[in-house]
């Protein structure tokens, strides 16, 4: 099961997912679950219906914050999408929630962007350039046939979070930033 959680807004691209789903329409073992809302959420649902891909997609509304840890655990792998022209301006916060539950990340974004760099550096998922639905379809087939690899990437996502993005790391960075301003002159 492939998941997307949260806002599907103007900063996100979904044509790559539609193209991959079109190529995977006969794969009953690959289903996309979109949980959330946003400007493009209904547009995606309409496009799915127009392409007769309803068998490959499930749509659910935003979940209560206290249920997020459960809904993030439903998919085997999560999608994160960011239009390349917005790299450096936005860092999707869903990245950290996905890593927290130990799921691999498929970054549909510029291969030169921050999300892609983290995914490659920590080997916690795959990077797909926007507009390459065929590459996404092949990646999803690979993952569907490689449960041990999926589990390993999920473990590495959680390790990345613990080793680099835990609360203690953020506090340390804030202390480094503020310390010079707090020193008496």
TIRO-2110 file (N, C-alpha, C; in Angstrom, 1 decimal):
// TIRO-2110
0.8, -1.2, 0.0, N, 1, A
0.0, 0.0, 0.0, CA, 1, A
0.9, 1.2, 0.0, C, 1, A
0.6, 2.2, -0.9, N, 2, A
1.3, 3.4, -1.0, CA, 2, A
0.5, 4.5, -0.4, C, 2, A
1.1, 5.3, 0.5, N, 3, A
0.3, 6.3, 1.1, CA, 3, A
0.8, 7.8, 0.8, C, 3, A
-0.2, 8.6, 1.0, N, 4, A
0.1, 10.1, 1.0, CA, 4, A
-0.8, 10.6, 2.1, C, 4, A
-0.1, 11.4, 3.0, N, 5, A
-0.8, 11.9, 4.1, CA, 5, A
-0.7, 13.4, 4.2, C, 5, A
-1.8, 14.1, 4.4, N, 6, A
-1.7, 15.6, 4.7, CA, 6, A
-2.2, 16.4, 3.5, C, 6, A
-1.7, 17.6, 3.4, N, 7, A
-2.1, 18.6, 2.4, CA, 7, A
-1.6, 18.2, 1.1, C, 7, A
-2.5, 18.2, 0.1, N, 8, A
-2.1, 18.1, -1.3, CA, 8, A
-2.5, 19.4, -1.9, C, 8, A
-1.5, 20.3, -1.8, N, 9, A
-1.7, 21.7, -2.2, CA, 9, A
-1.1, 22.1, -3.5, C, 9, A
-1.0, 23.4, -3.7, N, 10, A
-0.4, 23.9, -5.0, CA, 10, A
1.1, 23.6, -5.2, C, 10, A
1.7, 23.3, -4.1, N, 11, A
3.2, 23.0, -4.1, CA, 11, A
3.5, 21.5, -4.5, C, 11, A
2.4, 20.7, -4.6, N, 12, A
2.6, 19.3, -4.9, CA, 12, A
2.1, 18.9, -6.3, C, 12, A
2.8, 17.9, -6.8, N, 13, A
2.5, 17.4, -8.2, CA, 13, A
2.0, 16.0, -8.1, C, 13, A
0.9, 15.7, -8.8, N, 14, A
0.3, 14.4, -8.7, CA, 14, A
0.2, 13.7, -10.1, C, 14, A
0.6, 14.3, -11.1, N, 15, A
0.5, 13.7, -12.4, CA, 15, A
1.4, 12.5, -12.5, C, 15, A
2.5, 12.5, -11.9, N, 16, A
3.4, 11.4, -11.9, CA, 16, A
2.8, 10.2, -11.2, C, 16, A
2.0, 10.4, -10.2, N, 17, A
1.3, 9.3, -9.5, CA, 17, A
0.2, 8.7, -10.4, C, 17, A
-0.5, 9.6, -11.0, N, 18, A
-1.6, 9.2, -12.0, CA, 18, A
-1.0, 8.3, -13.1, C, 18, A
0.1, 8.8, -13.7, N, 19, A
0.7, 8.1, -14.8, CA, 19, A
1.2, 6.7, -14.3, C, 19, A
1.8, 6.6, -13.1, N, 20, A
2.2, 5.3, -12.6, CA, 20, A
1.0, 4.4, -12.3, C, 20, A
0.0, 5.0, -11.7, N, 21, A
-1.2, 4.2, -11.5, CA, 21, A
-1.8, 3.6, -12.7, C, 21, A
-1.8, 4.4, -13.8, N, 22, A
-2.3, 4.0, -15.1, CA, 22, A
-1.5, 2.8, -15.6, C, 22, A
-0.2, 2.8, -15.4, N, 23, A
0.6, 1.7, -15.8, CA, 23, A
0.5, 0.5, -14.9, C, 23, A
0.0, 0.7, -13.7, N, 24, A
-0.2, -0.4, -12.7, CA, 24, A
-1.6, -0.8, -12.5, C, 24, A
-2.5, -0.4, -13.4, N, 25, A
-3.9, -0.7, -13.2, CA, 25, A
-4.2, -2.2, -13.1, C, 25, A
-3.4, -3.1, -13.6, N, 26, A
-3.7, -4.5, -13.4, CA, 26, A
-3.0, -5.1, -12.2, C, 26, A
-2.3, -4.3, -11.4, N, 27, A
-1.6, -4.8, -10.2, CA, 27, A
-2.5, -4.6, -9.0, C, 27, A
-3.2, -5.6, -8.6, N, 28, A
-4.1, -5.5, -7.5, CA, 28, A
-3.4, -5.4, -6.2, C, 28, A
-2.1, -5.7, -6.1, N, 29, A
-1.3, -5.6, -4.9, CA, 29, A
-0.8, -4.2, -4.6, C, 29, A
-1.0, -3.3, -5.6, N, 30, A
-0.5, -1.9, -5.4, CA, 30, A
-1.7, -1.0, -5.4, C, 30, A
-2.0, -0.4, -4.2, N, 31, A
-3.1, 0.5, -4.0, CA, 31, A
-2.6, 1.8, -3.4, C, 31, A
-3.1, 3.0, -3.8, N, 32, A
-2.7, 4.3, -3.3, CA, 32, A
-3.8, 4.7, -2.3, C, 32, A
-3.3, 5.1, -1.1, N, 33, A
-4.2, 5.6, -0.1, CA, 33, A
-3.9, 7.1, 0.2, C, 33, A
-4.8, 8.0, -0.1, N, 34, A
-4.6, 9.4, 0.1, CA, 34, A
-5.4, 9.8, 1.3, C, 34, A
-4.8, 10.3, 2.3, N, 35, A
-5.4, 10.8, 3.6, CA, 35, A
-5.1, 12.3, 3.7, C, 35, A
-6.2, 13.1, 3.7, N, 36, A
-5.9, 14.5, 3.9, CA, 36, A
-6.9, 15.4, 3.2, C, 36, A
-6.4, 16.4, 2.6, N, 37, A
-7.2, 17.4, 1.9, CA, 37, A
-6.3, 18.3, 1.1, C, 37, A
-6.8, 19.5, 0.9, N, 38, A
-6.0, 20.6, 0.2, CA, 38, A
-6.6, 20.9, -1.2, C, 38, A
-6.0, 21.9, -1.7, N, 39, A
-6.4, 22.5, -3.0, CA, 39, A
-6.5, 21.4, -4.1, C, 39, A
-5.6, 20.5, -4.2, N, 40, A
-5.6, 19.5, -5.3, CA, 40, A
-6.1, 18.1, -4.9, C, 40, A
-6.6, 18.0, -3.7, N, 41, A
-7.1, 16.7, -3.2, CA, 41, A
-8.3, 16.3, -4.1, C, 41, A
-9.3, 17.1, -4.2, N, 42, A
-10.4, 16.8, -5.0, CA, 42, A
-10.1, 16.7, -6.5, C, 42, A
-9.1, 17.6, -6.9, N, 43, A
-8.7, 17.5, -8.4, CA, 43, A
-8.2, 16.1, -8.7, C, 43, A
-7.4, 15.6, -7.7, N, 44, A
-6.8, 14.2, -7.9, CA, 44, A
-7.9, 13.2, -7.9, C, 44, A
-8.9, 13.3, -7.0, N, 45, A
-10.0, 12.3, -7.0, CA, 45, A
-10.8, 12.3, -8.3, C, 45, A
-11.0, 13.5, -8.8, N, 46, A
-11.7, 13.6, -10.1, CA, 46, A
-10.9, 13.0, -11.2, C, 46, A
-9.6, 13.3, -11.2, N, 47, A
-8.7, 12.7, -12.3, CA, 47, A
-8.7, 11.2, -12.2, C, 47, A
-8.7, 10.7, -11.0, N, 48, A
-8.7, 9.2, -10.8, CA, 48, A
-10.0, 8.6, -11.4, C, 48, A
-11.1, 9.3, -11.2, N, 49, A
-12.4, 8.8, -11.7, CA, 49, A
-12.4, 8.9, -13.2, C, 49, A
-11.9, 10.1, -13.8, N, 50, A
-11.9, 10.3, -15.2, CA, 50, A
-11.1, 9.2, -15.9, C, 50, A
-10.0, 8.8, -15.3, N, 51, A
-9.1, 7.7, -15.9, CA, 51, A
-9.5, 6.3, -15.5, C, 51, A
-10.6, 6.2, -14.8, N, 52, A
-11.2, 4.9, -14.4, CA, 52, A
-10.1, 4.1, -13.5, C, 52, A
-9.5, 4.8, -12.6, N, 53, A
-8.5, 4.2, -11.7, CA, 53, A
-9.0, 4.0, -10.3, C, 53, A
-10.3, 4.0, -10.1, N, 54, A
-10.8, 3.9, -8.7, CA, 54, A
-10.4, 2.7, -8.0, C, 54, A
-10.1, 1.6, -8.7, N, 55, A
-9.6, 0.4, -8.1, CA, 55, A
-8.2, 0.5, -7.5, C, 55, A
-7.5, 1.5, -7.9, N, 56, A
-6.1, 1.7, -7.4, CA, 56, A
-6.0, 2.7, -6.3, C, 56, A
-7.1, 3.5, -6.0, N, 57, A
-7.0, 4.6, -5.1, CA, 57, A
-8.1, 4.5, -4.0, C, 57, A
-7.7, 5.0, -2.8, N, 58, A
-8.7, 5.1, -1.7, CA, 58, A
-8.4, 6.6, -1.2, C, 58, A
-9.5, 7.3, -0.9, N, 59, A
-9.4, 8.6, -0.4, CA, 59, A
-10.1, 8.7, 1.0, C, 59, A
-9.4, 9.4, 1.9, N, 60, A
-9.9, 9.6, 3.3, CA, 60, A
-9.7, 11.0, 3.7, C, 60, A
-10.5, 11.6, 4.5, N, 61, A
-10.3, 13.0, 5.0, CA, 61, A
-9.1, 13.1, 6.0, C, 61, A
-8.7, 14.3, 6.3, N, 62, A
-7.8, 14.5, 7.4, CA, 62, A
-8.2, 13.7, 8.6, C, 62, A
-7.2, 13.2, 9.3, N, 63, A
-7.4, 12.5, 10.6, CA, 63, A
-7.1, 13.4, 11.8, C, 63, A
-7.7, 13.1, 12.9, N, 64, A
-7.5, 13.9, 14.1, CA, 64, A
-6.0, 13.7, 14.4, C, 64, A
-5.3, 14.8, 14.9, N, 65, A
-3.9, 14.7, 15.3, CA, 65, A
-3.5, 13.5, 16.1, C, 65, A
-4.4, 13.2, 17.1, N, 66, A
-4.0, 12.0, 18.0, CA, 66, A
-4.1, 10.7, 17.2, C, 66, A
-4.7, 10.7, 16.0, N, 67, A
-4.8, 9.4, 15.2, CA, 67, A
-3.7, 9.4, 14.1, C, 67, A
-2.9, 10.5, 14.0, N, 68, A
-2.0, 10.5, 12.9, CA, 68, A
-0.9, 9.4, 13.0, C, 68, A
-0.5, 9.1, 14.2, N, 69, A
0.5, 8.0, 14.3, CA, 69, A
0.0, 6.7, 13.7, C, 69, A
-1.3, 6.5, 13.9, N, 70, A
-1.9, 5.3, 13.4, CA, 70, A
-2.1, 5.3, 11.8, C, 70, A
-2.6, 6.4, 11.3, N, 71, A
-2.8, 6.5, 9.9, CA, 71, A
-1.5, 6.5, 9.1, C, 71, A
-0.5, 7.1, 9.7, N, 72, A
0.8, 7.0, 9.0, CA, 72, A
1.4, 5.6, 9.0, C, 72, A
1.0, 4.7, 9.9, N, 73, A
1.4, 3.4, 9.9, CA, 73, A
0.7, 2.5, 8.9, C, 73, A
-0.4, 2.9, 8.3, N, 74, A
-1.2, 2.1, 7.4, CA, 74, A
-0.4, 1.7, 6.2, C, 74, A
0.2, 2.7, 5.4, N, 75, A
0.9, 2.3, 4.2, CA, 75, A
2.2, 1.7, 4.4, C, 75, A
2.7, 0.9, 3.5, N, 76, A
4.0, 0.3, 3.5, CA, 76, A
5.1, 1.3, 3.2, C, 76, A
4.7, 2.2, 2.3, N, 77, A
5.6, 3.3, 1.8, CA, 77, A
4.8, 4.6, 1.6, C, 77, A
5.5, 5.7, 1.8, N, 78, A
4.8, 7.0, 1.7, CA, 78, A
5.4, 7.8, 0.5, C, 78, A
4.5, 8.6, -0.1, N, 79, A
4.9, 9.5, -1.2, CA, 79, A
5.0, 10.9, -0.5, C, 79, A
6.0, 11.6, -1.0, N, 80, A
6.1, 13.1, -0.7, CA, 80, A
6.4, 13.7, -2.1, C, 80, A
5.6, 14.7, -2.3, N, 81, A
5.7, 15.4, -3.6, CA, 81, A
6.0, 16.9, -3.4, C, 81, A
6.9, 17.4, -4.2, N, 82, A
7.2, 18.8, -4.2, CA, 82, A
7.6, 19.3, -5.6, C, 82, A
7.0, 20.3, -6.1, N, 83, A
7.4, 20.8, -7.4, CA, 83, A
8.8, 21.3, -7.3, C, 83, A
9.6, 21.0, -8.3, N, 84, A
11.0, 21.4, -8.3, CA, 84, A
11.2, 22.9, -8.1, C, 84, A
10.4, 23.7, -8.7, N, 85, A
10.6, 25.2, -8.6, CA, 85, A
10.4, 25.7, -7.2, C, 85, A
9.9, 24.8, -6.3, N, 86, A
9.6, 25.3, -4.9, CA, 86, A
10.7, 24.7, -3.9, C, 86, A
11.7, 24.0, -4.5, N, 87, A
12.8, 23.5, -3.6, CA, 87, A
13.5, 24.7, -3.0, C, 87, A
13.8, 24.5, -1.7, N, 88, A
14.5, 25.6, -1.0, CA, 88, A
13.5, 26.5, -0.3, C, 88, A
12.3, 26.5, -0.7, N, 89, A
11.3, 27.4, -0.1, CA, 89, A
10.4, 26.7, 0.8, C, 89, A
10.2, 25.4, 0.6, N, 90, A
9.3, 24.5, 1.4, CA, 90, A
10.0, 23.2, 1.7, C, 90, A
9.8, 22.8, 3.0, N, 91, A
10.2, 21.5, 3.4, CA, 91, A
9.0, 20.8, 4.0, C, 91, A
8.4, 19.8, 3.2, N, 92, A
7.2, 19.2, 3.7, CA, 92, A
7.4, 18.6, 5.1, C, 92, A
6.6, 19.0, 6.1, N, 93, A
6.8, 18.5, 7.4, CA, 93, A
6.4, 17.0, 7.5, C, 93, A
5.6, 16.5, 6.6, N, 94, A
5.2, 15.1, 6.6, CA, 94, A
6.4, 14.2, 6.5, C, 94, A
7.5, 14.7, 6.0, N, 95, A
8.8, 14.0, 5.9, CA, 95, A
9.1, 13.4, 7.3, C, 95, A
9.0, 14.2, 8.3, N, 96, A
9.4, 13.8, 9.7, CA, 96, A
8.5, 12.8, 10.3, C, 96, A
7.2, 13.0, 10.1, N, 97, A
6.2, 12.1, 10.6, CA, 97, A
6.3, 10.7, 10.0, C, 97, A
6.6, 10.7, 8.7, N, 98, A
6.8, 9.4, 8.0, CA, 98, A
8.0, 8.7, 8.6, C, 98, A
9.1, 9.5, 8.7, N, 99, A
10.3, 8.9, 9.3, CA, 99, A
10.1, 8.4, 10.7, C, 99, A
9.3, 9.1, 11.5, N, 100, A
9.0, 8.8, 12.9, CA, 100, A
8.3, 7.4, 13.0, C, 100, A
7.5, 7.1, 12.0, N, 101, A
6.8, 5.7, 12.1, CA, 101, A
7.6, 4.7, 11.4, C, 101, A
8.8, 5.0, 10.9, N, 102, A
9.6, 4.0, 10.3, CA, 102, A
9.2, 3.5, 8.9, C, 102, A
8.7, 4.4, 8.1, N, 103, A
8.3, 4.0, 6.7, CA, 103, A
9.2, 4.6, 5.7, C, 103, A
9.4, 3.9, 4.6, N, 104, A
10.2, 4.5, 3.5, CA, 104, A
9.5, 5.6, 2.8, C, 104, A
10.3, 6.5, 2.2, N, 105, A
9.8, 7.7, 1.6, CA, 105, A
10.1, 7.6, 0.1, C, 105, A
9.1, 7.8, -0.7, N, 106, A
9.4, 8.0, -2.2, CA, 106, A
9.2, 9.5, -2.4, C, 106, A
10.3, 10.1, -2.7, N, 107, A
10.4, 11.6, -2.9, CA, 107, A
10.1, 11.9, -4.4, C, 107, A
9.0, 12.4, -4.7, N, 108, A
8.7, 12.9, -6.1, CA, 108, A
9.0, 14.3, -6.1, C, 108, A
10.3, 14.6, -6.4, N, 109, A
10.8, 16.0, -6.3, CA, 109, A
12.1, 16.1, -7.1, C, 109, A
12.7, 17.3, -7.2, N, 110, A
13.9, 17.4, -7.8, CA, 110, A
15.0, 16.5, -7.2, C, 110, A
15.8, 15.9, -8.0, N, 111, A
16.8, 15.0, -7.5, CA, 111, A
17.9, 15.8, -6.8, C, 111, A
17.9, 17.1, -7.0, N, 112, A
18.9, 18.0, -6.3, CA, 112, A
18.4, 18.6, -5.1, C, 112, A
17.1, 18.4, -4.7, N, 113, A
16.5, 19.0, -3.6, CA, 113, A
16.8, 18.4, -2.2, C, 113, A
16.4, 19.1, -1.2, N, 114, A
16.7, 18.7, 0.2, CA, 114, A
16.1, 17.3, 0.6, C, 114, A
14.8, 17.1, 0.2, N, 115, A
14.2, 15.8, 0.5, CA, 115, A
15.0, 14.7, -0.2, C, 115, A
15.2, 14.9, -1.5, N, 116, A
16.0, 13.8, -2.2, CA, 116, A
17.3, 13.6, -1.6, C, 116, A
18.0, 14.7, -1.2, N, 117, A
19.3, 14.5, -0.6, CA, 117, A
19.3, 13.7, 0.6, C, 117, A
18.3, 14.0, 1.5, N, 118, A
18.2, 13.2, 2.7, CA, 118, A
17.8, 11.7, 2.5, C, 118, A
16.9, 11.5, 1.5, N, 119, A
16.5, 10.1, 1.2, CA, 119, A
17.7, 9.3, 0.7, C, 119, A
18.4, 9.9, -0.2, N, 120, A
19.6, 9.2, -0.7, CA, 120, A
20.7, 9.0, 0.4, C, 120, A
21.0, 10.1, 1.1, N, 121, A
22.0, 10.1, 2.1, CA, 121, A
21.8, 9.0, 3.2, C, 121, A
20.5, 8.8, 3.5, N, 122, A
20.2, 7.9, 4.6, CA, 122, A
19.6, 6.6, 4.1, C, 122, A
19.5, 6.4, 2.8, N, 123, A
19.0, 5.2, 2.1, CA, 123, A
17.7, 4.8, 2.7, C, 123, A
16.8, 5.8, 2.8, N, 124, A
15.5, 5.5, 3.5, CA, 124, A
14.3, 5.7, 2.5, C, 124, A
14.6, 5.4, 1.2, N, 125, A
13.5, 5.5, 0.2, CA, 125, A
14.1, 5.6, -1.2, C, 125, A
13.3, 6.2, -2.0, N, 126, A
13.7, 6.4, -3.4, CA, 126, A
13.4, 7.8, -3.9, C, 126, A
14.1, 8.2, -4.9, N, 127, A
13.8, 9.6, -5.5, CA, 127, A
13.4, 9.4, -6.9, C, 127, A
12.2, 10.0, -7.2, N, 128, A
11.7, 10.0, -8.6, CA, 128, A
11.5, 11.4, -9.0, C, 128, A
12.0, 11.7, -10.2, N, 129, A
11.8, 13.1, -10.8, CA, 129, A
10.3, 13.2, -11.2, C, 129, A
9.8, 14.4, -10.9, N, 130, A
8.4, 14.7, -11.4, CA, 130, A
8.3, 14.4, -12.9, C, 130, A
7.1, 13.9, -13.3, N, 131, A
6.9, 13.7, -14.7, CA, 131, A
7.4, 12.3, -15.2, C, 131, A
7.9, 11.5, -14.3, N, 132, A
8.5, 10.2, -14.7, CA, 132, A
7.6, 9.1, -14.1, C, 132, A
6.4, 9.0, -14.6, N, 133, A
5.4, 8.0, -14.1, CA, 133, A
5.9, 6.6, -14.3, C, 133, A
6.6, 6.3, -15.4, N, 134, A
7.2, 5.0, -15.7, CA, 134, A
8.2, 4.6, -14.6, C, 134, A
9.1, 5.5, -14.2, N, 135, A
10.1, 5.3, -13.2, CA, 135, A
9.4, 5.0, -11.8, C, 135, A
8.3, 5.8, -11.5, N, 136, A
7.6, 5.5, -10.3, CA, 136, A
6.9, 4.1, -10.3, C, 136, A
6.3, 3.8, -11.4, N, 137, A
5.7, 2.5, -11.5, CA, 137, A
6.7, 1.3, -11.3, C, 137, A
7.9, 1.5, -11.9, N, 138, A
8.9, 0.5, -11.8, CA, 138, A
9.4, 0.4, -10.3, C, 138, A
9.5, 1.6, -9.7, N, 139, A
10.0, 1.6, -8.3, CA, 139, A
8.9, 0.9, -7.4, C, 139, A
7.7, 1.2, -7.7, N, 140, A
6.6, 0.6, -6.8, CA, 140, A
6.6, -1.0, -7.0, C, 140, A
6.8, -1.4, -8.2, N, 141, A
6.8, -2.9, -8.5, CA, 141, A
8.0, -3.5, -7.7, C, 141, A
9.2, -2.8, -7.8, N, 142, A
10.4, -3.3, -7.1, CA, 142, A
10.1, -3.4, -5.6, C, 142, A
9.5, -2.3, -5.0, N, 143, A
9.2, -2.3, -3.6, CA, 143, A
8.1, -3.4, -3.2, C, 143, A
7.1, -3.5, -4.0, N, 144, A
6.1, -4.5, -3.8, CA, 144, A
6.7, -6.0, -3.7, C, 144, A
7.8, -6.1, -4.5, N, 145, A
8.4, -7.5, -4.5, CA, 145, A
9.6, -7.6, -3.6, C, 145, A
9.9, -6.6, -2.8, N, 146, A
11.0, -6.5, -1.9, CA, 146, A
10.7, -6.1, -0.5, C, 146, A
9.9, -6.9, 0.2, N, 147, A
9.4, -6.5, 1.5, CA, 147, A
10.6, -6.3, 2.5, C, 147, A
11.6, -7.1, 2.4, N, 148, A
12.8, -7.0, 3.3, CA, 148, A
13.5, -5.6, 3.1, C, 148, A
13.6, -5.2, 1.8, N, 149, A
14.2, -3.9, 1.4, CA, 149, A
13.3, -2.8, 2.0, C, 149, A
12.0, -2.9, 1.9, N, 150, A
11.1, -1.9, 2.4, CA, 150, A
11.3, -1.7, 3.9, C, 150, A
11.3, -2.9, 4.6, N, 151, A
11.5, -2.8, 6.1, CA, 151, A
12.9, -2.2, 6.4, C, 151, A
13.9, -2.5, 5.7, N, 152, A
15.2, -1.9, 6.0, CA, 152, A
15.2, -0.4, 5.7, C, 152, A
14.6, 0.1, 4.6, N, 153, A
14.5, 1.5, 4.4, CA, 153, A
13.7, 2.2, 5.5, C, 153, A
12.7, 1.6, 5.9, N, 154, A
11.9, 2.1, 7.0, CA, 154, A
12.7, 2.3, 8.3, C, 154, A
13.5, 1.3, 8.6, N, 155, A
14.3, 1.3, 9.8, CA, 155, A
15.4, 2.5, 9.6, C, 155, A
15.9, 2.6, 8.4, N, 156, A
16.9, 3.7, 8.2, CA, 156, A
16.2, 5.1, 8.3, C, 156, A
14.9, 5.2, 7.9, N, 157, A
14.2, 6.4, 8.0, CA, 157, A
14.1, 6.8, 9.5, C, 157, A
13.7, 5.8, 10.3, N, 158, A
13.6, 6.1, 11.8, CA, 158, A
15.0, 6.4, 12.4, C, 158, A
16.0, 5.7, 12.0, N, 159, A
17.4, 6.0, 12.5, CA, 159, A
17.8, 7.4, 12.1, C, 159, A
17.5, 7.8, 10.9, N, 160, A
17.8, 9.2, 10.4, CA, 160, A
17.2, 10.2, 11.4, C, 160, A
15.9, 10.0, 11.6, N, 161, A
15.2, 10.9, 12.5, CA, 161, A
15.9, 11.0, 13.9, C, 161, A
16.1, 9.8, 14.5, N, 162, A
16.7, 9.7, 15.8, CA, 162, A
18.1, 10.3, 15.9, C, 162, A
18.9, 10.1, 14.8, N, 163, A
20.3, 10.5, 14.8, CA, 163, A
20.5, 12.0, 14.4, C, 163, A
19.5, 12.6, 13.7, N, 164, A
19.8, 13.9, 13.2, CA, 164, A
18.7, 14.9, 13.5, C, 164, A
17.5, 14.5, 13.7, N, 165, A
16.3, 15.4, 13.8, CA, 165, A
15.5, 15.3, 15.1, C, 165, A
16.1, 14.6, 16.1, N, 166, A
15.3, 14.5, 17.4, CA, 166, A
15.3, 15.9, 18.1, C, 166, A
14.4, 16.0, 19.0, N, 167, A
14.3, 17.3, 19.8, CA, 167, A
15.6, 17.8, 20.3, C, 167, A
16.4, 16.9, 20.8, N, 168, A
17.7, 17.4, 21.4, CA, 168, A
18.6, 18.0, 20.3, C, 168, A
18.5, 17.6, 19.1, N, 169, A
19.3, 18.2, 18.0, CA, 169, A
18.8, 19.6, 17.7, C, 169, A
17.5, 19.7, 17.7, N, 170, A
16.9, 21.1, 17.4, CA, 170, A
17.3, 22.0, 18.5, C, 170, A
17.2, 21.6, 19.7, N, 171, A
17.5, 22.4, 20.9, CA, 171, A
19.0, 22.8, 20.8, C, 171, A
19.8, 21.9, 20.5, N, 172, A
21.3, 22.2, 20.3, CA, 172, A
21.5, 23.3, 19.3, C, 172, A
20.8, 23.2, 18.1, N, 173, A
21.0, 24.1, 17.1, CA, 173, A
20.5, 25.5, 17.5, C, 173, A
19.4, 25.6, 18.2, N, 174, A
18.9, 26.8, 18.7, CA, 174, A
19.9, 27.4, 19.7, C, 174, A
20.4, 26.6, 20.6, N, 175, A
21.4, 27.1, 21.6, CA, 175, A
22.6, 27.7, 20.9, C, 175, A
23.1, 27.0, 19.8, N, 176, A
24.3, 27.5, 19.1, CA, 176, A
23.9, 28.9, 18.4, C, 176, A
22.7, 29.0, 17.9, N, 177, A
22.3, 30.2, 17.2, CA, 177, A
22.2, 31.4, 18.2, C, 177, A
21.6, 31.1, 19.3, N, 178, A
21.3, 32.2, 20.3, CA, 178, A
22.4, 32.5, 21.2, C, 178, A
23.4, 31.6, 21.5, N, 179, A
24.4, 31.8, 22.4, CA, 179, A
25.2, 33.1, 22.2, C, 179, A
25.6, 33.4, 21.0, N, 180, A
26.4, 34.6, 20.8, CA, 180, A
25.6, 35.9, 21.1, C, 180, A
24.3, 35.9, 21.0, N, 181, A
23.5, 37.0, 21.3, CA, 181, A
23.2, 37.2, 22.8, C, 181, A
23.4, 36.1, 23.5, N, 182, A
23.2, 36.1, 25.0, CA, 182, A
24.4, 36.4, 25.8, C, 182, A
25.6, 36.4, 25.2, N, 183, A
26.8, 36.6, 25.9, CA, 183, A
26.9, 38.1, 26.2, C, 183, A
27.4, 38.4, 27.5, N, 184, A
27.5, 39.8, 27.8, CA, 184, A
28.7, 40.4, 27.0, C, 184, A
28.5, 41.7, 26.7, N, 185, A
29.5, 42.4, 25.9, CA, 185, A
30.5, 43.2, 26.8, C, 185, A
END
